[in-house]
Structure formats: C-alpha cells, structure tokens
Amino acid sequence: MNLFLTLAFLFFIGSVGGWVLELLYRNFRKPLRQWVNPGFCTGPYVPLYGFGLCALFLIASLENLHLIENPAANKLALFLGMAVCMTVLEYLAGILCLDVFKVRLWDYSGLWGNVRGIICPLFSLIWAALGAVYYFLIHPYILEALRWLSGNLAFSFVIGLFFGVFLVDLAHSAHLTVHLKAFAERNDVVVAYERIKEDIRARTERARGKYHFFRPFHSDTSLPEVLKDLRESFESRIRKE
C-alpha cells in the first residue's frame, strides 16, 4: 500500500478521533457542560489531530532504523521527537490563525513559559506523554488497521468521500473566518473562536431558539449583527496581541 493512501487513512482517523477528544475535553471541563462543536471546521473532525497522527506514525516508524543502539534511549528519543513535532505543528497552526486570520483557537497565556499563548512547556510535556501512550497503546492497532486497509482497498472510497466533504467544509469555514477577521481588524482584537460559539449558543438559548450543533455560528440574525451585539464581550474578555 502506498504512503499517500496510508497517510490519507491516518489523517481521516486522527481528525475524527481528535474531534471526539476535543468534544469531551472542552465540554466536560466547564461547569455547565454545554455541548459545543469544537474545532475550526463544521464537521466532526479536527485537522490538527489528523496531521499529528500522521507525524506520530512516521516518527514511530523510525524505530526500525535503529538510529540509537540502546533500546530505552531509542524510545526516549522517539517520545522527545514526537513532543517536538507536535509542538511545532501546534505553533505553526496557532501562528497562522493569529497572524493571518486574527483568530485564537486555544489559549495557554496563563501557563508558565508560553509563547503568545500558543505553545508552552507543560503542553510539550503532555505531548511527550501522549506520544508514549500512542506508541504503546495505539500504534499496534494502527498497524493492524493499515493491514486491514491493504486487504480492503474498497474502503478507500470512504476516505475519498471524507476528503471531498472535508475540502468543501474547509472552504466554508475559511469564508466564515474572513468575516471574523474583518471584525477583529475593525475592532483591534483577537477573536476567540470557541468563545464566540459559546456566546452564540447562550444567546440562542436565552431567546429560546433552536441551537444547531453542527452550525455553531448559525442564529436568527446575521453573523455581523451578532458580532456587533457581542462586541463589548469580546473587548473585555479577549486579550489583545
């Protein structure tokens, strides 16, 4: 099975699995436990986790090269490489969102040693720990899944369908972000993506309207009007860069 199909399959698994993790983490950590669709896209996937799973798989595959003779040191180097790789991915994604789209998807600004609230030593250590979890508990199943896929190539149609829907969704989400960027630049703020979705949900529920889980920015009024009404909230709650 070629590398392209392998990475496409891993991106599919990682994006969907990452969405489930984000959904549980973001919603259960809040006292109200309101279910809000996490991530940049509308559908049930978070691309950063897809790229992350591909990176973890490739790094874990380096173990076969035996670059370090000592087995324990070899595994430690793998976990360190995973942490560095995931931190770099997180930093690049965060910089793209902040500097290009003026949107913040996550914020580590309250944690020690953070860089613009995008990365921090604590989460780099968490990535290293997750790398170890991946290696010991998930990677063997990934290899089994790849073996299954090599014997059931018809499933590649599902992967192709996923990417078709994903690209359409990505274009829609980018179009939405253009409006958020315009608002941010006019008001000299950085827009907290998740907070907007939470505020729109609260606003919809107060008005006894119907909340659309997979359309978290949808409301009875237009997005520019909603952003205008929430402007005070953004200026008082969102840290300027």
Backbone as CSV, one residue per row, in Angstrom:
resi,resn,N_x,N_y,N_z,CA_x,CA_y,CA_z,C_x,C_y,C_z
1,MET,0.850,-1.189,0.000,0.000,0.000,0.000,0.887,1.239,0.000
2,ASN,0.594,2.219,-0.876,1.490,3.368,-0.998,1.348,4.322,0.179
3,LEU,2.360,5.159,0.357,2.436,6.053,1.502,1.298,7.068,1.493
4,PHE,0.905,7.540,0.297,-0.149,8.545,0.213,-1.455,8.022,0.802
5,LEU,-1.853,6.805,0.419,-3.095,6.226,0.936,-2.981,5.965,2.433
6,THR,-1.810,5.552,2.878,-1.595,5.329,4.308,-1.798,6.608,5.105
7,LEU,-1.174,7.709,4.659,-1.291,8.981,5.363,-2.703,9.535,5.278
8,ALA,-3.369,9.322,4.132,-4.758,9.771,3.989,-5.656,9.053,4.995
9,PHE,-5.431,7.751,5.149,-6.200,6.957,6.103,-5.930,7.427,7.533
10,LEU,-4.660,7.682,7.855,-4.302,8.138,9.197,-4.869,9.524,9.477
11,PHE,-4.847,10.403,8.476,-5.418,11.744,8.644,-6.905,11.641,8.945
12,PHE,-7.577,10.741,8.248,-9.012,10.503,8.465,-9.261,10.045,9.899
13,ILE,-8.517,9.041,10.354,-8.691,8.511,11.714,-8.349,9.575,12.764
14,GLY,-7.208,10.250,12.575,-6.761,11.235,13.550,-7.690,12.425,13.665
15,SER,-8.184,12.918,12.537,-9.075,14.085,12.547,-10.373,13.783,13.272
16,VAL,-10.969,12.634,12.983,-12.234,12.260,13.621,-12.009,11.920,15.099
17,GLY,-10.957,11.138,15.384,-10.652,10.794,16.773,-10.318,12.020,17.600
18,GLY,-9.580,12.964,17.010,-9.233,14.197,17.705,-10.457,15.039,18.010
19,TRP,-11.411,15.035,17.096,-12.662,15.773,17.318,-13.404,15.217,18.532
20,VAL,-13.428,13.894,18.661,-14.095,13.263,19.807,-13.388,13.663,21.109
21,LEU,-12.050,13.634,21.114,-11.291,14.019,22.299,-11.553,15.477,22.672
22,GLU,-11.550,16.373,21.674,-11.789,17.784,21.931,-13.208,18.011,22.441
23,LEU,-14.157,17.291,21.874,-15.550,17.424,22.299,-15.694,17.083,23.777
24,LEU,-15.084,15.968,24.190,-15.166,15.553,25.585,-14.416,16.513,26.503
25,TYR,-13.183,16.890,26.089,-12.357,17.753,26.940,-12.962,19.143,27.112
26,ARG,-13.342,19.773,26.006,-13.835,21.156,26.054,-15.171,21.265,26.772
27,ASN,-16.018,20.266,26.641,-17.358,20.384,27.199,-17.475,19.866,28.625
28,PHE,-16.697,18.856,29.001,-16.789,18.346,30.359,-15.966,19.151,31.355
29,ARG,-15.065,19.999,30.868,-14.276,20.804,31.802,-15.058,22.021,32.279
30,LYS,-16.192,22.334,31.632,-16.991,23.506,32.002,-18.115,23.085,32.935
31,PRO,-18.409,23.910,33.951,-19.455,23.558,34.923,-20.823,23.295,34.285
32,LEU,-21.159,24.077,33.240,-22.479,23.926,32.624,-22.550,22.723,31.697
33,ARG,-21.387,22.237,31.286,-21.308,21.076,30.405,-22.198,21.234,29.173
34,GLN,-22.084,22.365,28.533,-22.832,22.592,27.306,-22.051,22.026,26.132
35,TRP,-22.705,21.240,25.319,-22.034,20.608,24.194,-21.919,21.598,23.046
36,VAL,-20.683,21.977,22.727,-20.411,22.902,21.628,-19.461,22.222,20.657
37,ASN,-19.773,22.269,19.391,-18.949,21.639,18.358,-17.544,22.242,18.372
38,PRO,-16.505,21.451,18.661,-15.154,22.004,18.776,-14.452,22.107,17.425
39,GLY,-13.420,22.943,17.393,-12.565,22.990,16.211,-12.933,24.059,15.212
40,PHE,-12.092,24.159,14.194,-12.213,25.180,13.154,-13.314,24.860,12.148
41,CYS,-13.512,23.577,11.858,-14.455,23.157,10.834,-15.847,22.899,11.407
42,THR,-16.812,22.724,10.510,-18.186,22.456,10.915,-18.402,20.985,11.217
43,GLY,-17.808,20.116,10.418,-17.996,18.679,10.565,-17.242,18.079,11.734
44,PRO,-17.421,16.774,11.974,-16.796,16.095,13.119,-15.355,15.692,12.868
45,TYR,-14.481,16.675,12.718,-13.059,16.402,12.529,-12.245,17.641,12.890
46,VAL,-11.042,17.404,13.429,-10.094,18.480,13.754,-8.803,18.174,12.999
47,PRO,-8.518,18.911,11.921,-7.367,18.603,11.057,-6.030,18.531,11.777
48,LEU,-5.835,19.342,12.820,-4.549,19.342,13.522,-4.226,17.957,14.070
49,TYR,-5.236,17.258,14.565,-5.020,15.907,15.081,-4.731,14.932,13.941
50,GLY,-5.304,15.191,12.769,-5.009,14.344,11.620,-3.551,14.444,11.228
51,PHE,-3.052,15.683,11.140,-1.632,15.880,10.849,-0.772,15.292,11.965
52,GLY,-1.237,15.449,13.207,-0.481,14.936,14.339,-0.344,13.420,14.302
53,LEU,-1.440,12.715,13.972,-1.372,11.262,13.911,-0.426,10.802,12.802
54,CYS,-0.462,11.491,11.668,0.470,11.165,10.581,1.914,11.338,11.042
55,ALA,2.170,12.436,11.768,3.533,12.691,12.253,3.964,11.631,13.268
56,LEU,3.073,11.271,14.188,3.407,10.265,15.192,3.694,8.911,14.541
57,PHE,2.911,8.561,13.543,3.127,7.299,12.834,4.493,7.277,12.152
58,LEU,4.828,8.366,11.471,6.110,8.425,10.765,7.288,8.381,11.731
59,ILE,7.160,9.086,12.857,8.247,9.087,13.838,8.390,7.713,14.476
60,ALA,7.255,7.071,14.811,7.311,5.729,15.404,7.943,4.737,14.437
61,SER,7.751,4.977,13.136,8.321,4.078,12.131,9.839,4.170,12.077
62,LEU,10.400,5.280,12.601,11.855,5.448,12.595,12.550,4.461,13.524
63,GLU,11.782,3.871,14.446,12.387,2.926,15.382,13.035,1.759,14.646
64,ASN,12.485,1.401,13.493,13.029,0.275,12.728,14.421,0.558,12.168
65,LEU,14.795,1.846,12.142,16.114,2.206,11.615,17.223,1.965,12.640
66,HIS,16.843,1.816,13.923,17.821,1.576,14.998,18.933,2.627,14.997
67,LEU,18.511,3.905,14.987,19.478,5.003,14.981,20.260,5.058,16.294
68,ILE,19.635,4.587,17.389,20.307,4.529,18.689,20.295,3.073,19.149
69,GLU,21.438,2.561,19.529,21.567,1.144,19.876,20.810,0.776,21.142
70,ASN,20.913,1.642,22.166,20.239,1.351,23.428,18.719,1.442,23.247
71,PRO,17.961,0.362,23.515,16.514,0.362,23.292,15.771,1.435,24.091
72,ALA,16.154,1.594,25.376,15.487,2.580,26.227,15.744,3.998,25.709
73,ALA,17.005,4.278,25.355,17.354,5.597,24.828,16.679,5.843,23.485
74,ASN,16.536,4.781,22.702,15.880,4.891,21.403,14.423,5.312,21.560
75,LYS,13.731,4.691,22.519,12.321,5.036,22.761,12.200,6.437,23.331
76,LEU,13.116,6.806,24.231,13.095,8.156,24.797,13.274,9.198,23.699
77,ALA,14.180,8.922,22.755,14.395,9.840,21.636,13.137,9.939,20.761
78,LEU,12.444,8.808,20.592,11.196,8.811,19.824,10.151,9.710,20.480
79,PHE,9.983,9.570,21.798,8.977,10.360,22.504,9.339,11.843,22.482
80,LEU,10.643,12.150,22.608,11.087,13.533,22.530,10.813,14.094,21.141
81,GLY,11.107,13.290,20.103,10.829,13.728,18.736,9.348,13.963,18.510
82,MET,8.509,13.116,19.088,7.061,13.295,18.968,6.616,14.593,19.628
83,ALA,7.161,14.877,20.819,6.813,16.106,21.532,7.214,17.338,20.736
84,VAL,8.434,17.316,20.184,8.924,18.452,19.396,8.071,18.635,18.145
85,CYS,7.772,17.535,17.477,6.986,17.603,16.247,5.587,18.155,16.511
86,MET,4.919,17.666,17.552,3.572,18.124,17.870,3.576,19.581,18.323
87,THR,4.615,19.984,19.052,4.723,21.382,19.481,4.901,22.302,18.280
88,VAL,5.722,21.874,17.322,5.929,22.670,16.099,4.634,22.777,15.305
89,LEU,3.910,21.666,15.176,2.624,21.701,14.479,1.652,22.659,15.162
90,GLU,1.603,22.575,16.483,0.713,23.439,17.250,1.096,24.906,17.077
91,TYR,2.407,25.179,17.080,2.879,26.561,16.926,2.538,27.113,15.534
92,LEU,2.789,26.327,14.503,2.517,26.787,13.139,1.030,27.046,12.930
93,ALA,0.181,26.140,13.443,-1.261,26.328,13.316,-1.715,27.569,14.080
94,GLY,-1.154,27.757,15.283,-1.525,28.914,16.092,-1.092,30.225,15.468
95,ILE,0.122,30.265,14.919,0.623,31.479,14.260,-0.222,31.813,13.036
96,LEU,-0.576,30.792,12.257,-1.425,31.004,11.083,-2.755,31.629,11.479
97,CYS,-3.367,31.084,12.524,-4.663,31.605,12.959,-4.538,33.028,13.514
98,LEU,-3.525,33.270,14.330,-3.376,34.572,14.974,-2.955,35.674,13.999
99,ASP,-1.915,35.414,13.225,-1.333,36.462,12.394,-2.059,36.656,11.065
100,VAL,-2.664,35.601,10.549,-3.353,35.709,9.263,-4.839,35.954,9.449
101,PHE,-5.491,35.117,10.288,-6.939,35.207,10.437,-7.390,36.011,11.655
102,LYS,-6.450,36.403,12.522,-6.770,37.151,13.741,-7.740,36.388,14.637
103,VAL,-7.577,35.079,14.674,-8.447,34.204,15.453,-7.595,33.349,16.385
104,ARG,-8.057,33.178,17.618,-7.375,32.309,18.570,-8.230,31.075,18.805
105,LEU,-7.673,29.890,18.483,-8.408,28.642,18.677,-8.191,28.055,20.061
106,TRP,-7.057,28.361,20.700,-6.782,27.922,22.066,-5.883,28.957,22.708
107,ASP,-5.775,28.920,24.040,-5.018,29.958,24.740,-4.301,29.374,25.952
108,TYR,-2.958,29.390,25.893,-2.135,28.940,27.015,-1.500,30.128,27.737
109,SER,-2.044,31.319,27.559,-1.387,32.523,28.069,-1.275,32.538,29.591
110,GLY,-2.084,31.743,30.276,-2.000,31.705,31.726,-0.975,30.706,32.244
111,LEU,-0.295,30.009,31.349,0.657,28.972,31.754,2.097,29.461,31.624
112,TRP,2.966,28.955,32.486,4.372,29.387,32.523,5.088,29.048,31.216
113,GLY,5.926,30.001,30.785,6.797,29.779,29.641,6.091,29.763,28.302
114,ASN,4.840,30.220,28.251,4.101,30.170,26.986,4.656,31.161,25.975
115,VAL,4.468,30.862,24.706,4.845,31.747,23.608,3.563,32.208,22.932
116,ARG,3.178,33.450,23.216,1.972,34.074,22.650,0.704,33.268,22.936
117,GLY,0.746,32.475,23.964,-0.420,31.681,24.321,-0.667,30.509,23.384
118,ILE,0.316,30.226,22.512,0.140,29.182,21.502,0.744,27.857,21.953
119,ILE,1.950,27.916,22.491,2.622,26.715,22.993,3.188,27.023,24.368
120,CYS,3.476,25.973,25.131,4.074,26.151,26.453,4.743,24.846,26.864
121,PRO,5.704,24.897,27.808,6.418,23.686,28.230,5.490,22.597,28.764
122,LEU,4.441,22.984,29.510,3.539,21.984,30.079,2.907,21.127,28.995
123,PHE,2.416,21.771,27.948,1.752,21.007,26.898,2.753,20.248,26.034
124,SER,3.991,20.730,25.976,5.016,19.949,25.278,5.269,18.646,26.034
125,LEU,5.288,18.717,27.374,5.429,17.505,28.177,4.224,16.587,28.004
126,ILE,3.037,17.207,27.909,1.820,16.417,27.686,1.892,15.716,26.335
127,TRP,2.420,16.418,25.319,2.575,15.787,24.001,3.548,14.610,24.086
128,ALA,4.619,14.760,24.884,5.573,13.651,25.040,4.886,12.450,25.693
129,ALA,4.063,12.719,26.718,3.343,11.640,27.391,2.344,10.991,26.444
130,LEU,1.656,11.816,25.666,0.700,11.276,24.700,1.415,10.485,23.610
131,GLY,2.656,10.913,23.290,3.453,10.156,22.327,3.741,8.756,22.843
132,ALA,4.040,8.665,24.141,4.285,7.353,24.751,3.013,6.514,24.759
133,VAL,1.886,7.166,25.077,0.593,6.463,25.054,0.303,5.950,23.651
134,TYR,0.571,6.826,22.672,0.344,6.414,21.285,1.203,5.201,20.943
135,TYR,2.484,5.269,21.287,3.423,4.207,20.901,3.023,2.853,21.497
136,PHE,2.702,2.859,22.787,2.443,1.582,23.475,1.005,1.081,23.308
137,LEU,0.037,2.002,23.244,-1.361,1.579,23.267,-2.108,1.723,21.945
138,ILE,-1.648,2.629,21.084,-2.407,2.917,19.860,-1.697,2.436,18.605
139,HIS,-0.378,2.620,18.552,0.377,2.293,17.342,0.177,0.847,16.879
140,PRO,0.172,-0.137,17.784,-0.074,-1.516,17.314,-1.422,-1.663,16.609
141,TYR,-2.446,-0.959,17.108,-3.766,-1.022,16.466,-3.774,-0.279,15.134
142,ILE,-2.968,0.780,15.054,-2.844,1.497,13.775,-2.241,0.570,12.724
143,LEU,-1.226,-0.176,13.117,-0.608,-1.121,12.186,-1.614,-2.188,11.750
144,GLU,-2.437,-2.651,12.693,-3.478,-3.624,12.353,-4.487,-3.009,11.395
145,ALA,-4.860,-1.753,11.638,-5.825,-1.065,10.770,-5.264,-0.903,9.360
146,LEU,-3.958,-0.621,9.264,-3.334,-0.477,7.950,-3.286,-1.812,7.214
147,ARG,-3.050,-2.881,7.972,-3.077,-4.206,7.351,-4.485,-4.539,6.855
148,TRP,-5.477,-4.162,7.652,-6.863,-4.376,7.240,-7.176,-3.586,5.972
149,LEU,-6.719,-2.312,5.940,-6.985,-1.467,4.781,-6.337,-2.035,3.527
150,SER,-5.120,-2.584,3.653,-4.434,-3.148,2.488,-5.204,-4.329,1.903
151,GLY,-6.006,-5.000,2.727,-6.813,-6.117,2.242,-8.232,-5.730,1.896
152,ASN,-8.584,-4.458,2.166,-9.938,-3.962,1.874,-9.846,-2.580,1.235
153,LEU,-9.201,-2.536,0.080,-8.944,-1.247,-0.565,-10.213,-0.540,-1.026
154,ALA,-11.340,-1.263,-1.049,-12.602,-0.615,-1.409,-12.959,0.468,-0.395
155,PHE,-12.414,0.329,0.823,-12.682,1.333,1.851,-12.059,2.678,1.486
156,SER,-11.112,2.689,0.557,-10.501,3.946,0.129,-11.545,4.884,-0.464
157,PHE,-12.679,4.317,-0.938,-13.779,5.167,-1.425,-14.317,6.035,-0.296
158,VAL,-14.428,5.450,0.911,-14.903,6.202,2.075,-13.913,7.311,2.417
159,ILE,-12.617,7.006,2.316,-11.592,8.020,2.585,-11.695,9.163,1.578
160,GLY,-11.899,8.801,0.300,-12.064,9.824,-0.726,-13.298,10.673,-0.471
161,LEU,-14.397,10.038,-0.051,-15.619,10.770,0.270,-15.385,11.726,1.432
162,PHE,-14.640,11.238,2.437,-14.316,12.087,3.579,-13.568,13.343,3.138
163,PHE,-12.553,13.171,2.272,-11.770,14.319,1.838,-12.595,15.269,0.974
164,GLY,-13.537,14.738,0.208,-14.411,15.596,-0.577,-15.249,16.490,0.327
165,VAL,-15.874,15.886,1.344,-16.678,16.657,2.294,-15.788,17.615,3.085
166,PHE,-14.616,17.130,3.474,-13.700,17.940,4.272,-13.261,19.203,3.525
167,LEU,-12.934,19.083,2.246,-12.476,20.243,1.471,-13.583,21.273,1.303
168,VAL,-14.819,20.802,1.089,-15.959,21.728,0.993,-16.148,22.442,2.329
169,ASP,-16.077,21.687,3.415,-16.218,22.251,4.759,-15.109,23.255,5.042
170,LEU,-13.888,22.924,4.643,-12.747,23.811,4.864,-12.947,25.145,4.150
171,ALA,-13.460,25.102,2.925,-13.727,26.324,2.172,-14.802,27.157,2.874
172,HIS,-15.849,26.482,3.368,-16.920,27.182,4.086,-16.383,27.830,5.363
173,SER,-15.562,27.090,6.117,-15.017,27.609,7.369,-14.068,28.773,7.114
174,ALA,-13.287,28.699,6.028,-12.380,29.800,5.677,-13.178,31.055,5.323
175,HIS,-14.292,30.864,4.615,-15.155,32.007,4.261,-15.717,32.658,5.523
176,LEU,-16.134,31.831,6.483,-16.640,32.347,7.754,-15.553,33.110,8.497
177,THR,-14.334,32.585,8.473,-13.229,33.204,9.187,-12.867,34.562,8.594
178,VAL,-13.121,34.757,7.308,-12.883,36.062,6.678,-13.728,37.134,7.367
179,HIS,-14.984,36.795,7.686,-15.857,37.743,8.385,-15.342,38.017,9.796
180,LEU,-14.866,36.982,10.468,-14.331,37.165,11.814,-13.062,38.014,11.782
181,LYS,-12.244,37.787,10.751,-11.016,38.574,10.614,-11.338,40.047,10.399
182,ALA,-12.332,40.325,9.563,-12.720,41.713,9.308,-13.198,42.382,10.593
183,PHE,-13.975,41.647,11.383,-14.446,42.174,12.669,-13.268,42.446,13.600
184,ALA,-12.331,41.504,13.666,-11.177,41.645,14.552,-10.326,42.844,14.166
185,GLU,-10.106,43.054,12.875,-9.273,44.159,12.426,-9.954,45.506,12.658
186,ARG,-11.281,45.547,12.471,-12.005,46.802,12.708,-11.971,47.196,14.179
187,ASN,-11.987,46.198,15.053,-12.090,46.473,16.487,-10.778,46.279,17.237
188,ASP,-9.703,45.951,16.504,-8.384,45.791,17.087,-8.376,44.768,18.224
189,VAL,-8.938,43.588,17.959,-8.947,42.498,18.932,-8.564,41.203,18.232
190,VAL,-8.237,40.217,19.042,-8.074,38.852,18.547,-9.321,38.085,18.955
191,VAL,-9.976,37.471,18.014,-11.255,36.818,18.275,-11.034,35.398,18.791
192,ALA,-11.620,35.095,19.928,-11.554,33.748,20.492,-12.654,32.904,19.856
193,TYR,-12.253,31.999,18.994,-13.180,31.212,18.167,-14.179,30.430,19.016
194,GLU,-13.692,29.738,20.039,-14.573,28.904,20.855,-15.522,29.752,21.683
195,ARG,-15.055,30.896,22.147,-15.921,31.760,22.956,-17.087,32.301,22.136
196,ILE,-16.824,32.612,20.874,-17.908,33.097,20.025,-18.994,32.043,19.924
197,LYS,-18.585,30.793,19.698,-19.562,29.718,19.574,-20.352,29.546,20.874
198,GLU,-19.664,29.651,22.000,-20.346,29.525,23.285,-21.316,30.682,23.506
199,ASP,-20.892,31.903,23.132,-21.761,33.068,23.299,-22.991,32.978,22.401
200,ILE,-22.796,32.489,21.174,-23.932,32.346,20.262,-24.900,31.295,20.794
201,ARG,-24.364,30.222,21.359,-25.241,29.198,21.935,-26.047,29.772,23.095
202,ALA,-25.363,30.494,23.998,-26.061,31.080,25.143,-27.113,32.077,24.686
203,ARG,-26.782,32.870,23.690,-27.720,33.859,23.153,-28.937,33.165,22.553
204,THR,-28.702,32.092,21.804,-29.798,31.353,21.177,-30.708,30.721,22.222
205,GLU,-30.102,30.152,23.271,-30.900,29.516,24.312,-31.690,30.533,25.120
206,ARG,-31.119,31.718,25.349,-31.862,32.761,26.066,-33.085,33.207,25.271
207,ALA,-32.917,33.224,23.939,-34.031,33.617,23.075,-34.973,32.448,22.784
208,ARG,-34.680,31.287,23.416,-35.470,30.070,23.227,-35.507,29.648,21.746
209,GLY,-34.396,29.905,21.081,-34.281,29.496,19.689,-33.703,28.098,19.581
210,LYS,-33.591,27.594,18.364,-33.056,26.251,18.134,-31.557,26.353,17.863
211,TYR,-30.783,25.662,18.688,-29.331,25.677,18.516,-28.917,24.551,17.580
212,HIS,-28.073,24.872,16.589,-27.609,23.889,15.611,-26.181,23.467,15.978
213,PHE,-26.034,22.230,16.466,-24.734,21.764,16.943,-23.676,21.821,15.841
214,PHE,-24.017,21.373,14.629,-23.045,21.358,13.543,-23.031,22.669,12.741
215,ARG,-23.775,23.650,13.195,-23.703,25.000,12.630,-23.651,25.985,13.787
216,PRO,-22.552,25.963,14.550,-22.488,26.745,15.791,-22.531,28.253,15.596
217,PHE,-22.288,28.741,14.374,-22.345,30.182,14.131,-23.693,30.617,13.574
218,HIS,-24.605,29.662,13.435,-25.923,29.972,12.892,-26.818,30.575,13.974
219,SER,-27.547,31.623,13.617,-28.528,32.214,14.520,-29.602,32.893,13.675
220,ASP,-30.629,33.390,14.351,-31.732,34.028,13.628,-31.315,35.350,12.999
221,THR,-30.256,35.958,13.519,-29.735,37.194,12.939,-28.419,36.912,12.222
222,SER,-27.994,37.824,11.367,-26.772,37.622,10.594,-25.552,37.674,11.503
223,LEU,-24.473,37.024,11.061,-23.256,36.981,11.867,-22.708,38.369,12.173
224,PRO,-22.650,39.310,11.198,-22.155,40.654,11.529,-22.965,41.318,12.636
225,GLU,-24.282,41.113,12.644,-25.116,41.713,13.685,-24.854,41.053,15.038
226,VAL,-24.656,39.734,15.021,-24.347,39.025,16.262,-23.015,39.505,16.821
227,LEU,-22.010,39.625,15.966,-20.692,40.084,16.412,-20.767,41.506,16.965
228,LYS,-21.584,42.329,16.335,-21.742,43.705,16.804,-22.361,43.729,18.193
229,ASP,-23.364,42.871,18.416,-24.014,42.808,19.726,-23.068,42.278,20.791
230,LEU,-22.155,41.405,20.390,-21.234,40.798,21.338,-19.906,41.554,21.437
231,ARG,-19.814,42.681,20.784,-18.541,43.414,20.709,-17.985,43.758,22.080
232,GLU,-18.863,44.213,22.995,-18.393,44.563,24.335,-17.791,43.364,25.032
233,SER,-18.426,42.214,24.852,-17.943,40.989,25.475,-16.551,40.629,24.953
234,PHE,-16.350,40.778,23.659,-15.051,40.452,23.077,-13.961,41.380,23.583
235,GLU,-14.262,42.673,23.628,-13.248,43.641,24.027,-12.857,43.478,25.497
236,SER,-13.776,43.057,26.330,-13.468,42.940,27.749,-12.873,41.584,28.117
237,ARG,-13.060,40.577,27.232,-12.654,39.225,27.580,-11.489,38.703,26.756
238,ILE,-11.213,39.296,25.605,-10.186,38.763,24.720,-8.915,39.604,24.802
239,ARG,-7.831,38.968,25.060,-6.537,39.648,25.176,-6.043,40.138,23.836
240,LYS,-5.692,41.409,23.745,-5.148,41.961,22.513,-3.713,41.510,22.354
241,GLU,-3.308,41.380,21.078,-1.919,40.976,20.809,-1.034,42.207,20.796
